[in-house]
Amino acid sequence: MNIEKVTNDSGEEPDAPSSVSRRTFVKSSLAAGAGVMLSSASKSQAQNTGAAPKVDDLNVAIIGVGAQGQTLLEACKDIEGLRFKAVCDIWEFHREAQRRRLKSRGHICNTYENYKEMLDKEKDLDAVIVATPDFWHAPHAIACMEAGKHVYSEKMMSNTHEGAKAMVEAQRKTGQLLQIGHQRRSNPRYLQAKEDLIDKAGLLGRITTINGQWNRSVSSDLKWADKHEIIESRLNDYGFANMKEFRNWRWYKKYGGGPISDLGAHQIDIYNWFLGTPPKAVMANGGIDFYEDYEWWDTVMAIYDYETPSGMVRAFYQVLTTTRAGVGYFEYFMGTQGSLRMSEDAGITRVYREATAPSWQEWERAGLMTEALKAKKGPSLSELAWWDRMRGHSVVDARATAELDAFVLSADLGNKKIHQPHLENFFAAIRDSSVSLNCPVDIGYETDMTVMKVNDSILAEKKLYFEPGEFTA
C-alpha cells in the first residue's frame, strides 16, 4: 500500500458552484467574533503553544473534498481572512469541482492528487484542513505538522490506537496546532449549556442518566458515473480495493470504525465533556442486521458507566441506520431537578424541570441566575412566576416550554454553519497565541479511546473496563 497517495474523502456529489466574493480580512472583527465564543471556553483545555500572531490572510489548503470536505469548505465561506491556495484529492471529479467553486469565491487554487507533492510545492501554507477517510487522518496530519503547518483534522483521529497516538506524538514534537473536528465544543449553545446551566447554576441537580442517539433512515450505496470512475489499479495504489469501497469506505473495517465512530463519536464526546470525566466501563451490543454486504455493524447500542464526584452516571447511546425514529439525533442529560436535551438542531433542544425543583425565584435568590441567563430574549420575572405556578402539572403548554428554552439557552449559531465556530476557533488560535483550541489533540485522543472501546465490547461480547492511563498517549 502506497501511503503517499491516499488523499480523498468520498462522499455525496458536489453541489453546484455558488458565487460569493471573498471579503478583505479585518483582524479586529475576527478577534471579536472569536471572543464571543471563547469567553466561556474551559480553562482546562490545552493552551496554544505553537502559533505566532498573524497580521495578513492565512494561506490554507484542504486534503479530501468529498462530502465532509465540502461541508467544511462551506463553513469557511463566511470566515474572513482565509486564502485557499490548494485542493488535494485523488478523485479528479471532486477535486476540479471544488477548485471551480473556490475560484468563484475569489480563491485561485492549485490542485494536487498527491499530498506530498502539495506540501513540497506549497511552501507558504499556514494551515491544512484534513477531511480524508479516517485511516488516512494520521498520515496526512503528521506530514502537514512536520512540514510546519497547523492542522484542522476531522474526527476520528484514526481508526487505530496506534494512528491516534502517532498524531499526539507528532503534535507534541512539532508544536504545531492540531484541532480535532468535534465541532460541538465550539457551538455557543453547547458552551452556554455546559458552563452556565450545568456547572454554574446546577440547573439539573445531580445528573444521574444520559440518553443519546443518532438515527438515520435506510440508504443505498453511494454511486458514481462511469465517466468519473477511477481505474482499479490506481485505487489500489491509494489503498482502496475498488470503487464501491472507495465511495462507501465508512462501512469497511480497514478504512473507518463504522457508524459508532462516524456518528456516535460526536455525541459520546459530549458525554465526557459535560460530565468532566471519561467513563469507567462500557457494555455494548450490535450487529449487521440489515446491510448484509457491509463489514461494520449497522445497529449499535452501548451503556457507559461514569464515576463522578456526585455519584454514578449511566449513559446509553444508540446509532441506527434503518430509521430516523422521529427525532434523529440528540444528547439527553437527566438529573434530579431537570433534564436538558441538546442537539445541533436548535429545534430539538429542550429544557425540562422537575416538579420538585426549586422555583425560579428561589433559584434567582440563591444567586444562580448568571448574567448569561438574564438575556433579554428570555421571559420576565412575572412570566417566570407564572411558570412556577405550572410546576407539578403533568402537561405544560407549549408557551411555557418555549419561554423556558429561550430563557436558559439564549446563545445560538445565528446564521453560521454548524462547523463554522470550530473552524473560527482554529484560525483565531493561529493568529493569537493566547487563544486556546476548543478541541486540542489530548481531548480528541480521549474521545477516540472512549469510542473505540464500543466496537471492542461488541466483539468480546462482554462489559469492558478502561485501564488507568488508557485515555492519555
C-alpha positions as CSV (number, residue, x, y, z in Angstrom):
1,M,0.0,0.0,0.0
2,N,1.4,3.3,-1.0
3,I,0.7,5.7,1.9
4,E,2.0,8.7,-0.1
5,K,-1.1,8.8,-2.4
6,V,-4.3,8.5,-0.4
7,T,-5.9,11.9,-0.4
8,N,-9.6,11.6,-0.6
9,D,-12.8,11.6,1.4
10,S,-15.5,10.1,-0.8
11,G,-19.0,11.4,-0.3
12,E,-22.0,12.9,-2.0
13,E,-22.0,14.6,-5.4
14,P,-20.8,18.2,-5.0
15,D,-23.3,21.0,-5.1
16,A,-23.4,23.5,-8.0
17,P,-20.8,26.2,-7.5
18,S,-22.0,29.4,-5.9
19,S,-20.6,32.8,-6.4
20,V,-19.6,34.7,-3.2
21,S,-16.9,37.4,-3.3
22,R,-14.2,36.9,-0.7
23,R,-14.1,39.7,1.9
24,T,-11.0,41.6,2.9
25,F,-9.8,40.4,6.3
26,V,-10.1,42.7,9.2
27,K,-8.3,41.3,12.2
28,S,-10.3,43.1,14.9
29,S,-13.6,41.7,13.6
30,L,-12.3,38.1,13.6
31,A,-10.9,38.5,17.1
32,A,-14.1,40.0,18.3
33,G,-16.2,37.2,16.8
34,A,-13.9,34.6,18.3
35,G,-14.0,36.2,21.7
36,V,-17.8,35.8,21.9
37,M,-17.4,32.0,21.5
38,L,-14.2,31.6,23.6
39,S,-15.1,33.7,26.6
40,S,-16.6,30.6,28.2
41,A,-14.1,28.1,26.9
42,S,-13.0,25.5,29.5
43,K,-9.8,26.6,31.3
44,S,-8.7,23.0,31.5
45,Q,-8.3,22.8,27.7
46,A,-4.8,22.8,26.2
47,Q,-3.3,26.2,25.6
48,N,-1.9,27.2,22.2
49,T,1.9,26.7,22.3
50,G,2.8,26.6,18.6
51,A,1.2,29.7,17.0
52,A,2.5,33.1,16.3
53,P,0.3,36.1,15.7
54,K,-0.6,36.8,12.1
55,V,-1.5,40.1,10.5
56,D,-2.4,39.1,7.0
57,D,-4.5,36.5,5.3
58,L,-3.9,32.9,6.2
59,N,-2.9,30.6,3.4
60,V,-5.0,27.4,3.6
61,A,-5.1,24.0,1.8
62,I,-7.6,21.2,2.1
63,I,-6.9,17.5,1.6
64,G,-10.0,15.5,0.9
65,V,-13.0,17.2,-0.7
66,G,-15.7,14.5,-0.5
67,A,-18.9,15.1,1.5
68,Q,-17.2,16.3,4.7
69,G,-14.6,18.3,2.9
70,Q,-17.2,20.1,1.0
71,T,-19.1,20.8,4.3
72,L,-16.0,22.3,5.8
73,L,-15.4,24.5,2.7
74,E,-19.0,25.8,3.0
75,A,-18.4,26.6,6.7
76,C,-15.2,28.5,5.7
77,K,-17.1,30.6,3.2
78,D,-18.0,33.3,5.7
79,I,-14.8,33.3,7.7
80,E,-12.8,36.3,6.7
81,G,-9.0,36.3,6.2
82,L,-8.6,33.0,4.5
83,R,-6.9,32.4,1.2
84,F,-7.3,28.9,-0.2
85,K,-4.2,28.0,-2.1
86,A,-4.5,24.3,-2.8
87,V,-7.1,21.5,-3.2
88,C,-5.8,17.9,-2.9
89,D,-7.9,14.8,-3.6
90,I,-7.3,11.6,-5.7
91,W,-10.7,11.9,-7.4
92,E,-10.4,14.4,-10.2
93,F,-14.2,14.8,-10.3
94,H,-14.4,16.2,-6.8
95,R,-11.0,18.0,-7.0
96,E,-11.9,20.0,-10.0
97,A,-15.5,20.7,-8.8
98,Q,-14.2,22.3,-5.6
99,R,-11.4,24.2,-7.4
100,R,-14.1,25.8,-9.6
101,R,-16.2,26.5,-6.5
102,L,-13.4,28.2,-4.7
103,K,-12.4,30.2,-7.8
104,S,-16.0,31.6,-8.0
105,R,-15.3,32.9,-4.5
106,G,-12.1,34.6,-5.4
107,H,-9.6,31.8,-4.4
108,I,-7.1,30.8,-7.1
109,C,-6.1,27.2,-6.1
110,N,-3.6,24.8,-7.4
111,T,-4.8,21.2,-7.5
112,Y,-3.0,18.0,-6.4
113,E,-3.5,14.3,-6.4
114,N,-0.6,13.6,-4.1
115,Y,-0.5,15.4,-0.7
116,K,3.3,15.1,-0.5
117,E,3.6,16.9,-3.8
118,M,1.3,19.6,-2.4
119,L,3.4,20.1,0.7
120,D,6.6,20.1,-1.3
121,K,5.3,22.9,-3.7
122,E,3.1,25.0,-1.5
123,K,5.7,26.4,0.9
124,D,3.7,29.3,2.1
125,L,0.8,27.4,3.6
126,D,-0.2,28.4,7.2
127,A,-2.8,25.6,7.7
128,V,-4.2,22.5,6.2
129,I,-7.7,21.1,6.7
130,V,-7.7,17.2,6.6
131,A,-11.1,15.7,5.6
132,T,-10.0,12.3,4.3
133,P,-11.1,8.8,5.4
134,D,-10.3,8.0,9.0
135,F,-7.4,5.7,8.2
136,W,-5.5,8.5,6.5
137,H,-6.0,11.2,9.1
138,A,-2.8,10.3,10.9
139,P,-0.5,10.1,7.8
140,H,-1.9,13.4,6.4
141,A,-2.0,15.3,9.7
142,I,1.5,14.2,10.7
143,A,3.0,15.1,7.4
144,C,1.5,18.5,7.5
145,M,2.7,19.2,11.0
146,E,6.2,18.0,10.2
147,A,6.1,20.4,7.2
148,G,5.4,23.3,9.6
149,K,1.6,23.6,9.0
150,H,-1.2,23.9,11.6
151,V,-3.8,21.2,11.1
152,Y,-7.6,21.0,11.4
153,S,-8.3,17.3,11.3
154,E,-11.8,15.7,11.1
155,K,-12.6,13.2,13.8
156,M,-11.9,10.3,14.4
157,M,-8.2,11.0,14.7
158,S,-7.6,7.5,13.4
159,N,-9.3,4.1,13.1
160,T,-6.5,2.6,15.2
161,H,-5.0,3.3,18.6
162,E,-1.6,3.5,17.0
163,G,-2.6,6.1,14.5
164,A,-4.2,8.3,17.1
165,K,-1.2,8.0,19.4
166,A,1.1,8.9,16.5
167,M,-0.8,12.1,15.9
168,V,-0.5,13.1,19.6
169,E,3.3,12.5,19.5
170,A,3.7,14.4,16.3
171,Q,1.8,17.4,17.7
172,R,4.0,17.4,20.8
173,K,7.2,17.1,18.8
174,T,6.4,19.8,16.2
175,G,4.5,22.2,18.4
176,Q,2.0,22.9,15.6
177,L,-1.7,23.4,16.4
178,L,-3.9,20.4,15.9
179,Q,-7.7,20.9,16.2
180,I,-9.8,17.8,16.1
181,G,-13.2,18.2,14.5
182,H,-15.6,17.7,17.4
183,Q,-17.4,20.9,16.4
184,R,-20.0,20.9,19.2
185,R,-17.2,22.1,21.6
186,S,-17.3,25.4,19.9
187,N,-21.0,25.7,19.5
188,P,-22.2,28.7,21.6
189,R,-25.3,26.9,22.7
190,Y,-23.4,23.9,24.0
191,L,-20.9,26.2,25.7
192,Q,-23.7,28.0,27.5
193,A,-25.5,24.9,28.5
194,K,-22.3,23.3,29.9
195,E,-20.8,26.2,31.7
196,D,-23.8,28.3,32.7
197,L,-26.6,25.8,33.2
198,I,-24.8,22.7,34.5
199,D,-21.5,24.0,36.0
200,K,-22.6,27.3,37.5
201,A,-26.3,27.1,38.1
202,G,-26.6,23.4,38.7
203,L,-30.0,23.6,37.0
204,L,-30.3,19.8,36.5
205,G,-29.3,18.9,40.1
206,R,-27.3,15.7,40.2
207,I,-27.0,14.2,36.7
208,T,-27.9,10.5,37.0
209,T,-28.6,9.3,33.4
210,I,-27.7,10.2,29.8
211,N,-29.5,9.1,26.7
212,G,-28.2,9.8,23.2
213,Q,-28.8,8.7,19.7
214,W,-28.1,9.4,16.1
215,N,-30.5,7.5,13.9
216,R,-30.7,7.6,10.1
217,S,-33.1,6.1,7.6
218,V,-32.3,3.3,5.2
219,S,-30.0,4.5,2.4
220,S,-28.5,2.9,-0.7
221,D,-24.8,2.7,-1.7
222,L,-23.1,5.9,-2.9
223,K,-22.8,5.6,-6.7
224,W,-20.6,7.2,-9.3
225,A,-20.9,7.9,-13.0
226,D,-18.9,5.6,-15.3
227,K,-17.1,8.5,-16.9
228,H,-15.8,9.6,-13.5
229,E,-14.6,6.2,-12.3
230,I,-11.1,5.8,-11.0
231,I,-9.3,2.8,-12.5
232,E,-8.9,0.0,-10.1
233,S,-5.1,-0.2,-10.3
234,R,-4.9,3.5,-9.2
235,L,-7.4,2.9,-6.4
236,N,-5.2,0.0,-5.2
237,D,-2.2,2.4,-5.1
238,Y,-4.2,4.6,-2.8
239,G,-5.3,1.8,-0.5
240,F,-8.8,1.1,-1.9
241,A,-9.9,-2.3,-3.1
242,N,-12.4,-1.0,-5.7
243,M,-14.7,1.9,-6.5
244,K,-17.5,0.7,-4.3
245,E,-15.3,0.7,-1.2
246,F,-13.8,4.0,-2.2
247,R,-17.3,5.6,-2.2
248,N,-18.6,3.7,0.8
249,W,-15.5,3.5,2.9
250,R,-17.2,4.2,6.2
251,W,-18.7,0.7,6.2
252,Y,-15.4,-1.2,5.9
253,K,-13.0,-2.0,8.8
254,K,-9.8,-1.1,7.1
255,Y,-10.9,2.4,6.4
256,G,-13.0,3.5,9.4
257,G,-14.8,2.5,12.6
258,G,-18.4,2.1,11.4
259,P,-21.4,4.1,12.5
260,I,-20.5,4.3,16.1
261,S,-17.3,6.0,15.1
262,D,-18.7,8.0,12.2
263,L,-21.7,9.4,14.0
264,G,-21.5,8.4,17.7
265,A,-18.1,9.9,18.3
266,H,-19.5,13.4,18.1
267,Q,-22.1,12.8,20.8
268,I,-20.1,10.5,23.1
269,D,-17.5,13.3,23.2
270,I,-20.2,15.5,24.7
271,Y,-20.8,12.9,27.4
272,N,-17.2,13.1,28.5
273,W,-17.2,16.9,28.2
274,F,-20.4,17.7,30.2
275,L,-19.5,15.2,32.9
276,G,-15.9,16.3,33.1
277,T,-14.5,12.8,33.1
278,P,-14.1,9.8,30.8
279,P,-16.1,6.6,31.5
280,K,-15.0,3.7,33.8
281,A,-16.5,0.9,31.6
282,V,-18.7,0.2,28.6
283,M,-21.0,-2.7,27.6
284,A,-22.2,-2.8,24.0
285,N,-24.2,-4.9,21.6
286,G,-24.6,-4.6,17.9
287,G,-24.6,-6.5,14.6
288,I,-25.1,-6.5,10.9
289,D,-28.8,-6.7,11.0
290,F,-29.7,-5.0,7.6
291,Y,-26.8,-4.2,5.3
292,E,-25.6,-7.7,4.7
293,D,-22.8,-6.8,2.3
294,Y,-21.0,-4.4,4.7
295,E,-18.5,-5.2,7.4
296,W,-19.4,-2.8,10.3
297,W,-22.5,-3.2,12.5
298,D,-25.4,-1.2,11.2
299,T,-27.0,-1.2,14.7
300,V,-25.1,-0.4,17.9
301,M,-26.3,0.1,21.4
302,A,-23.9,0.9,24.3
303,I,-24.1,1.7,28.0
304,Y,-21.2,3.6,29.7
305,D,-20.5,3.8,33.4
306,Y,-19.2,7.2,34.6
307,E,-18.0,7.6,38.1
308,T,-18.4,11.3,39.0
309,P,-17.9,13.2,42.3
310,S,-21.6,13.3,42.7
311,G,-22.1,9.6,42.0
312,M,-22.6,7.1,39.3
313,V,-24.0,8.1,35.9
314,R,-25.3,5.5,33.4
315,A,-25.1,6.8,29.8
316,F,-26.9,5.0,27.0
317,Y,-26.1,5.6,23.3
318,Q,-27.5,4.1,20.2
319,V,-26.9,4.5,16.4
320,L,-29.5,3.1,14.0
321,T,-29.1,3.1,10.2
322,T,-32.6,1.9,9.2
323,T,-34.9,4.6,10.7
324,R,-34.7,8.1,12.0
325,A,-37.2,7.1,14.7
326,G,-38.7,10.5,14.9
327,V,-36.1,12.9,16.3
328,G,-32.8,11.9,14.6
329,Y,-30.1,13.0,16.9
330,F,-29.6,14.5,20.4
331,E,-27.9,14.1,23.8
332,Y,-30.3,14.0,26.7
333,F,-28.8,14.8,30.2
334,M,-31.2,13.8,33.0
335,G,-30.9,15.0,36.6
336,T,-32.8,15.2,39.9
337,Q,-34.1,18.7,39.2
338,G,-34.4,18.8,35.5
339,S,-33.3,17.5,32.1
340,L,-31.6,19.0,29.1
341,R,-31.9,17.7,25.6
342,M,-29.1,19.1,23.5
343,S,-28.7,19.0,19.7
344,E,-27.0,20.9,16.9
345,D,-30.6,21.3,15.7
346,A,-32.0,24.2,17.8
347,G,-35.5,22.9,17.3
348,I,-34.7,19.7,19.1
349,T,-33.0,21.4,22.1
350,R,-35.3,21.5,25.2
351,V,-35.0,22.1,28.9
352,Y,-37.4,20.4,31.3
353,R,-37.8,21.0,35.1
354,E,-39.0,18.5,37.7
355,A,-42.0,19.4,39.9
356,T,-39.7,19.1,43.0
357,A,-37.1,21.6,41.7
358,P,-36.7,25.0,43.3
359,S,-38.9,27.8,41.9
360,W,-37.3,30.3,39.5
361,Q,-37.5,33.0,42.2
362,E,-35.7,30.7,44.7
363,W,-33.1,30.0,42.1
364,E,-32.5,33.7,41.5
365,R,-32.4,34.5,45.2
366,A,-29.7,31.8,45.6
367,G,-27.5,33.8,43.1
368,L,-27.6,31.1,40.5
369,M,-29.1,33.2,37.7
370,T,-26.0,34.3,35.9
371,E,-25.8,37.2,33.6
372,A,-25.9,34.9,30.6
373,L,-29.2,33.5,31.8
374,K,-30.7,37.0,32.2
375,A,-30.6,37.6,28.4
376,K,-33.3,40.0,27.1
377,K,-34.5,37.2,24.9
378,G,-35.9,35.4,27.9
379,P,-39.1,35.9,29.9
380,S,-39.7,38.5,32.6
381,L,-39.8,37.5,36.3
382,S,-43.5,37.8,36.3
383,E,-43.7,35.3,33.4
384,L,-41.3,33.1,35.4
385,A,-43.6,33.3,38.4
386,W,-46.4,32.1,36.1
387,W,-44.2,29.2,35.1
388,D,-43.6,28.4,38.8
389,R,-47.4,28.1,39.2
390,M,-47.4,25.5,36.5
391,R,-44.9,23.3,38.3
392,G,-46.3,19.9,39.2
393,H,-48.7,19.8,36.2
394,S,-48.3,16.6,34.2
395,V,-48.7,18.6,30.9
396,V,-47.2,22.1,30.5
397,D,-48.3,24.1,27.5
398,A,-46.0,24.9,24.6
399,R,-45.8,28.6,25.6
400,A,-44.2,27.7,28.9
401,T,-41.7,25.3,27.3
402,A,-40.7,27.8,24.6
403,E,-40.2,30.6,27.1
404,L,-38.1,28.4,29.3
405,D,-35.9,27.3,26.4
406,A,-35.4,30.9,25.2
407,F,-34.5,31.9,28.8
408,V,-31.9,29.3,29.6
409,L,-30.4,28.9,26.1
410,S,-30.1,32.3,24.6
411,A,-26.9,31.6,22.8
412,D,-27.2,30.3,19.3
413,L,-25.3,30.0,16.0
414,G,-27.3,32.7,14.2
415,N,-26.7,32.3,10.5
416,K,-23.5,30.3,10.9
417,K,-23.0,26.8,9.6
418,I,-22.6,24.3,12.4
419,H,-18.8,23.8,11.8
420,Q,-18.0,27.5,11.4
421,P,-17.4,28.4,15.1
422,H,-15.0,25.4,15.5
423,L,-13.0,26.5,12.4
424,E,-13.1,30.1,13.6
425,N,-11.6,28.9,16.9
426,F,-8.8,27.1,15.0
427,F,-7.9,30.1,12.8
428,A,-8.1,32.5,15.7
429,A,-5.6,30.3,17.6
430,I,-3.2,30.5,14.7
431,R,-3.4,34.3,14.8
432,D,-3.3,34.8,18.5
433,S,-1.2,32.6,20.9
434,S,-3.5,33.5,23.8
435,V,-6.4,31.7,22.2
436,S,-6.9,28.1,23.3
437,L,-8.1,25.4,20.9
438,N,-11.5,24.1,21.9
439,C,-10.7,20.5,21.0
440,P,-6.9,20.0,21.1
441,V,-5.3,16.7,20.4
442,D,-5.4,15.4,24.0
443,I,-9.2,15.8,24.1
444,G,-9.5,14.2,20.7
445,Y,-7.4,11.2,21.8
446,E,-9.6,10.7,25.0
447,T,-12.7,10.6,22.8
448,D,-11.1,8.2,20.3
449,M,-10.3,5.8,23.1
450,T,-13.8,6.1,24.6
451,V,-15.5,5.3,21.2
452,M,-13.2,2.5,20.0
453,K,-14.0,0.5,23.2
454,V,-17.6,0.1,22.0
455,N,-16.5,-2.0,19.0
456,D,-14.2,-3.9,21.2
457,S,-17.0,-4.7,23.6
458,I,-19.3,-6.0,20.8
459,L,-16.5,-8.3,19.6
460,A,-15.8,-9.5,23.1
461,E,-19.5,-9.9,23.9
462,K,-19.0,-8.5,27.4
463,K,-18.5,-5.4,29.6
464,L,-15.1,-3.9,29.2
465,Y,-13.3,-1.7,31.7
466,F,-10.9,1.1,30.8
467,E,-7.4,0.7,32.2
468,P,-5.6,3.5,34.1
469,G,-3.8,5.8,31.7
470,E,-5.8,4.5,28.7
471,F,-7.1,8.0,27.9
472,T,-3.7,9.6,27.5
473,A,-1.0,9.0,24.9
